[in-house]
Amino acid sequence: MATSTARQVITDAFHSMGFISEDEALTAEQASRGLRVMNQTMQGWPAEGIPYVHATLTLDTVVNVPDELVSSATWMLCDALAMEYGKTLTDRQQRQVDRALNALQSYYFRVPPAQLDDGLQPSFPPGYFDIQRG
């Protein structure tokens, strides 16, 4: 599982969008709003085709996704924060969001068990094809 906290992911999202500079820290309002948006975004992942069960995060909670998906979670948060703040992402940023969604969907994708059509089920009585040689 991930080792990044929600605060780190939110800070990275604000940096990636250019809302704050690399040496700048989040304000209390940005942290609070970012956490609310992050929880809402992650709770909505099942509607995006990501069968993920979300546990509500606090700022100092470790994000409950594998390390290799923290970047994807950050870009999904960027997309949600951009809408929240009325900012349009650049084409490059939007491609990153699209890749993030694809990575999350791919990681959490589960192939459902195959169902055998009733028409393919054998319907002959037992022993119907028993051939006896005499």
N, C-alpha and C positions, 0 to 999 in steps of 0.2 A: 504494500500500500504506500501511498504518498507520504512524503515527509514535509511537504509545504503546508503552512497554515493558510487559513482563509485570508488573513491579513496580507500575507505575501502574494497570494494570487490576485487579490484586489489591487494591491500596489502595482504589480506587474501589468495588470490590465490598464490601469490609469496611465502608466508609463508608455505602454504600447500604443495607446490612442493619442498620446501627446498632451494629455490633460495636465500632467505634472512632469517636471524635469527629473532626470535620473537622480539628482542629489536632493530632491524635494520629498518630504514625507506627506502622507495623507492627512487631510484635516479630519476632525471628528465627524463632520457632516459627510464627507466623502467616504469615510470608513463605514459609517452607519448605513448610508444609502447603498454603497457597494455590497455590503453584506446582505441587505434585504434583497437586492437584485440577484445576487449570486444564489441565495437560497431559492428564490422563485424560479430562476433559470434551471437549476439542477432538479427541482421538483417537476419541472415541465419536460424534462428529457424524454420520458416515456411517450409523450405526444410527438416527439421528433423521431421516433423509431429507435430509441435507446432504452432497452429494458433495464433501467437502473433504479435502485431503491435508495432514496436520499434520506439521510438523517440531518436534521437542521443543524447548521454550523454556527459557532460563535467566532469572533475574530481570531481567537487563539486556538481553535480546533484544527487539527490536521485534516486536510481535505481528504475525503474518503474515496479517492480514485487511485489507481496504480500510478507510480512515478512517471511512467511513459505517457500518461494521459493528462498530466497537470498542465502542460502547454495547451492542449486542446481545450481543457476546461477554462483556461485563461482567455483564449480567443473567443469561446462562446460567451464568456462574460463581457468581453470587449463589445461584441455585437449587441448584447442586451443593454450595456451602459450607454452605447452610442445612441440607441433609441431613447433611453431614459433622459439623456441630456440633449437630445435633438441634434446630434452630430452625424454627419454622413461619413462613413468609412471610405478610405481610398480604395481603388480597384485592387491594389496589392493586399490591403488589409482584409477586404472582402474575400479574396482567394484564400487567405489564411483561415478565415472563419469557415469557409466551405470545406477546406481540408480537415479542420478540426471536427466538424460535424461528421464527415466521412469516417475519420479515425475512430470517433466514439461509437458510431453505428457499427463499424466493422468489429471493434473489440467486443462489444456487448451482444453481437448477433448470435443467436442460437438457432440451429436448424431444428424445426419441430419434428417429432417422430413421424415417420411415414405411416400413412393410413392405407391399408390395402382395400381397394374398391370391392364392394360386396359381390360384384359380378366376377371377380377373379378368385373368390373363395371357392374351394371345392364343395360341391353340393351333392355329390354322389353318396349313397349309403356305404358304410364300411364294408369292405370286401367285394364291392361291385366289380372291380377289375381283377379279382383273383382268378387266375387261369390255372386250371388243373389239367395236367397231362395224364393221359391214361394209357 
